[in-house]
Every structure is written in C-alpha cells, then in structure tokens.
Amino acid sequence: MKREFLKALAAGAVFAGLIAGGLLLGTKPGQAANDNNGSQDEKQMIQTGLAFASSAGISLNMNGKDPDMVGLGSYLVNVAGDCNGCHTNNPATEYTTPGNPYLLRPVFSGTKQINAATYLGGGSVFGPLPGVDNAHPVPIISRNLTPDKTGRPEGGNTLSDFKLILRTGVDLDHAHPSCPTSGTAPANCLHFPFNGELLQVMPWPNFQNMTDRQLEAIYTFLSAIPCLEGGPGEPPNRCK
C-alpha cells in the first residue's frame, strides 16, 4: 500500500512538472492554451473583415488596394467597432428591413444586410450642444466617411490628415468653432466649455491609441467602399 501511494505521488509530481514546464500542454510557463500568435490573430481578423463585408452586402472596390489592409480595416470598422452605427443617416436605416437582426422573424430574413444607401454616409443627429450664449443649441451631425471623386475617404482627406484627426480629434472642417468671447457669434459655434476645434461626440480619445497600421487599414477600407452623396458640409456631386 505504501509503495502504491509513493508511485502515485511520484506520478503526480511528474504530471505537475510537465504542466509547469509547458511540456504536456505545449505552452510556456505563464501562458494559456492560446498560441498568442499576433500575426495569426491578424490573419483571422482580415478573413473575418472580408467575410463580414461580403455577407453584409458591402460592395468593395479592391483596385490597387492591399486586400489584407482592406480586410483588417473592415474588421476594425465593422466588427471591433460600430462606425456605421453613428455614421449612417439614421439608426433606423442602418440595415435593410429584412436584414435587420434586431427584428423578429419573419420580418428578419435571418441574414444580416447593411443598407448600402446609407452605409457610412453620415447624417445621424447627436446633441444638441449649447450654442450661442446657451440659447441656440447646435446639433452635431455625423460626417460622410465614404470616398469622394478623388477616391480618398472622409471628405477627400489624405492618410496623414486622417491619422491627425484620429490622433488629436481636430476638426479640419471647422464645422462648429468655439463661440468668441466678444463680438458677433456664428450660429454654428459651440458655447464654453466645449472646444470647437475638436470633434464632439466622435470617440477619437479611444481611437487615438490605435497603431499606424490599424489607422491605415481603416483608411484603406473606407477608400474601398462606395461613394455616397450628401452629408454635412459636403458639396454636391461629390462622387462625380
């Protein structure tokens, strides 16, 4: 009996040693069973992003674009984030009616379908924020992120401009300047303490921590989606 107990104890010690050394499970000490392979994780993100765009009915122009960057950008825009949740004309028009996953069957077909007519075209109204002397509220309207006739997204901004916007929150369109302390104030100005030089509502304080590669991927994806007309401050015929 004593011998059997010692054999079991020894076997248990070996088993514990294998686990501690990562030999039995194929992992290093301190690691979980996940392979912690960053490049493999990104490959899965790319595949998921491209699959999402295809299944959701998002038409992509891949001419001259790195498919990996488009796929990664799609993952960040559509899966990790919900950019279209804000940058659509109205939350009620984010999906087609049969493709709206929030609805019950048989109205919902069972297949998620983005509404291409409003996808990332902007127009959702947020706010309003205090305007001139707090008397005239200023509505904050989400911008059109689709590419214009230049093929560049978000109002034709360059990649460097796009990174600047996401890193600092600066509003290059100056859509809602800070109200002056004296003199005539424009109707679209924001009252103190809001900083009119920065985008309001837009969660750039979170996005500013993304890597350059991630921001470039988002920019590349946005340049691949169809152009939509309209949006605050956008000129007519922006797609032609």
Residue pairs with C-beta under 8 A, 6 or more apart in sequence:
15 24
18 24
19 25
20 29
21 29
22 28
22 29
22 31
25 33
27 33
42 72
45 71
45 72
45 75
45 76
45 79
46 67
46 68
46 71
46 72
46 75
47 71
48 71
48 75
48 79
49 70
49 71
49 72
49 73
49 74
49 75
49 76
49 78
49 79
49 221
50 67
50 70
50 71
50 74
52 58
52 74
52 75
52 78
52 79
53 60
53 74
53 78
55 111
55 112
56 78
56 99
56 112
56 113
56 114
57 99
57 113
57 114
57 116
58 74
58 78
58 114
58 116
58 119
58 225
59 116
59 225
59 226
60 70
60 74
60 224
60 225
61 223
61 224
61 225
61 226
62 70
62 224
65 220
65 223
65 224
66 220
69 216
69 217
69 220
69 221
70 217
70 220
70 221
70 224
71 221
72 213
72 214
72 217
72 221
73 217
73 218
73 219
73 220
73 221
73 222
73 224
74 221
76 210
76 214
76 217
76 218
76 221
77 83
77 84
77 120
77 218
77 221
77 222
78 84
83 120
83 145
84 94
84 114
84 119
84 120
85 91
85 94
86 124
86 126
86 142
86 201
86 202
87 120
87 121
87 122
87 124
87 142
87 143
87 144
87 145
88 94
88 115
88 118
88 119
88 120
88 121
88 122
88 123
88 124
88 142
89 118
89 121
89 122
89 123
89 124
90 118
90 123
90 124
91 124
93 115
93 117
93 118
94 100
94 114
94 115
94 118
95 101
95 102
95 112
95 113
95 114
95 115
96 113
96 114
96 115
97 103
97 107
98 107
98 108
98 109
98 111
98 113
99 108
99 109
99 111
99 112
99 113
99 114
99 115
100 107
100 108
100 113
101 108
101 112
102 108
116 226
117 228
118 228
119 146
119 225
119 226
119 228
120 144
120 145
120 146
120 222
120 225
120 228
121 144
121 145
121 146
121 228
121 229
121 230
121 231
122 141
122 142
122 143
122 144
122 145
122 230
122 231
122 232
122 234
123 141
123 142
123 144
123 230
123 231
123 232
124 141
124 142
125 139
125 140
125 141
126 139
126 140
126 141
126 142
126 200
126 201
127 137
127 138
127 139
127 140
127 200
127 201
128 137
128 138
128 139
128 140
129 137
129 138
129 140
129 176
129 190
129 191
129 194
129 200
130 137
130 138
130 190
130 191
130 194
131 137
131 138
131 179
131 187
131 188
131 189
131 190
131 191
132 179
132 185
132 186
132 187
132 189
132 191
133 179
133 185
133 191
134 191
136 187
138 176
138 187
138 188
138 189
138 190
140 176
140 200
140 201
141 232
142 201
143 154
143 155
143 173
143 231
143 232
143 233
144 154
144 155
144 228
144 230
144 231
144 232
144 234
144 238
145 153
145 154
145 222
146 153
146 222
146 225
146 226
146 227
146 228
147 153
147 156
147 222
147 223
147 224
147 225
147 227
148 155
148 156
148 227
148 234
148 238
148 239
149 227
149 237
149 238
149 239
149 240
150 156
151 223
152 158
152 223
153 162
153 219
153 222
153 223
153 225
154 162
154 165
154 222
155 173
155 233
155 234
157 165
157 172
159 216
159 219
161 172
162 215
162 218
162 219
163 212
163 215
163 216
163 219
164 170
164 172
165 171
165 172
165 199
165 204
166 204
166 207
166 208
166 210
166 215
166 218
167 204
167 208
167 215
168 198
168 204
168 208
169 198
169 199
169 202
169 204
169 205
169 208
170 197
170 198
170 199
171 196
171 197
171 198
171 199
173 233
174 196
174 197
175 188
175 232
175 233
176 188
176 189
176 190
176 196
176 200
177 186
177 188
177 189
177 190
177 196
177 197
178 189
178 190
178 192
178 194
178 195
178 196
178 197
179 185
179 186
179 189
179 190
179 191
179 192
179 196
180 189
189 196
190 196
190 200
194 200
198 204
207 215
210 218
227 238
227 239
228 239
229 236
229 237
229 238
229 239
